């Protein structure tokens, strides 16, 4: 990157000192993206909501599957960030339901997990996920996966 191109380039820092490029570094086209976060951990939802809002995305969140399905039906998000280990229902089952409900949609489903065993990644792809992101969450990976 040419330093003259971005003379005031700075890295912004979110909670826990996670470096994130300023939102003007990302394509204006992805700014219209509507994102649904589904995680039963309030801290994760708040962190992702702050990160994505800072980058200009429209964000909604849910903490259980029925709420997620209702919001997905209403909002028709472009991206769903979905925790594998939800309280009350497996994230894999919810991923399948979202795929069926949003048939024909180009929704990207990105699974979130702190479970590092390889079979969780394989199961994520088998249920219809487009990508798997690991916890602890890396802000730059999330932004990159959404824009992919």
ChimeraX attribute file (.defattr): number of C-alpha atoms within 10 A of each C-alpha:
attribute: neighborCount
match mode: 1-to-1
recipient: residues
	/A:1	5
	/A:2	6
	/A:3	8
	/A:4	8
	/A:5	8
	/A:6	10
	/A:7	8
	/A:8	8
	/A:9	12
	/A:10	11
	/A:11	11
	/A:12	12
	/A:13	12
	/A:14	14
	/A:15	9
	/A:16	6
	/A:17	8
	/A:18	13
	/A:19	15
	/A:20	18
	/A:21	16
	/A:22	14
	/A:23	18
	/A:24	10
	/A:25	10
	/A:26	15
	/A:27	9
	/A:28	10
	/A:29	8
	/A:30	15
	/A:31	17
	/A:32	11
	/A:33	17
	/A:34	19
	/A:35	26
	/A:36	25
	/A:37	24
	/A:38	28
	/A:39	24
	/A:40	19
	/A:41	14
	/A:42	13
	/A:43	10
	/A:44	17
	/A:45	20
	/A:46	13
	/A:47	15
	/A:48	19
	/A:49	20
	/A:50	15
	/A:51	21
	/A:52	22
	/A:53	16
	/A:54	13
	/A:55	19
	/A:56	17
	/A:57	18
	/A:58	16
	/A:59	20
	/A:60	19
	/A:61	22
	/A:62	21
	/A:63	18
	/A:64	17
	/A:65	24
	/A:66	12
	/A:67	13
	/A:68	22
	/A:69	20
	/A:70	12
	/A:71	16
	/A:72	23
	/A:73	13
	/A:74	9
	/A:75	14
	/A:76	18
	/A:77	23
	/A:78	18
	/A:79	22
	/A:80	27
	/A:81	24
	/A:82	28
	/A:83	28
	/A:84	26
	/A:85	18
	/A:86	18
	/A:87	14
	/A:88	9
	/A:89	13
	/A:90	13
	/A:91	24
	/A:92	23
	/A:93	15
	/A:94	22
	/A:95	26
	/A:96	16
	/A:97	16
	/A:98	20
	/A:99	19
	/A:100	12
	/A:101	13
	/A:102	16
	/A:103	10
	/A:104	8
	/A:105	12
	/A:106	12
	/A:107	20
	/A:108	20
	/A:109	25
	/A:110	25
	/A:111	26
	/A:112	25
	/A:113	21
	/A:114	14
	/A:115	13
	/A:116	10
	/A:117	9
	/A:118	8
	/A:119	10
	/A:120	17
	/A:121	20
	/A:122	12
	/A:123	13
	/A:124	24
	/A:125	18
	/A:126	13
	/A:127	16
	/A:128	20
	/A:129	23
	/A:130	16
	/A:131	17
	/A:132	22
	/A:133	19
	/A:134	16
	/A:135	13
	/A:136	10
	/A:137	16
	/A:138	13
	/A:139	18
	/A:140	13
	/A:141	13
	/A:142	20
	/A:143	17
	/A:144	10
	/A:145	16
	/A:146	19
	/A:147	14
	/A:148	9
